[in-house]
Amino acid sequence: MPYSSNSNRGSGFNLKAPVELGQEYESEIEDISRRGDGIAKIEGFVIFVANAKKGEHVKFKITQVGRRFAVAELV
């Protein structure tokens, strides 16, 4: 089941983010946010990567994890 599914909202089922603070991951940058950050996804979970450009395959480190998205910096 991809992270982006909202079918269990309100049922007491708590989805855990598929990324962890301080860990490094690799992914393609799929799009650019309104603020200019690259957007990567891991298991459907959105990660905003500073200074990344659309189409790049990048390695990044998670600096912040929220309920709906994470923030990362390039490694």
Secondary structure, 3 states (H helix, E strand, C coil): CCCCCCCCCCCCCCCCCCCCCCCEEEEECCEECCCCCEEEEECCEEEEEECCCCCCEEEEEEEEECCCEEEEEEC
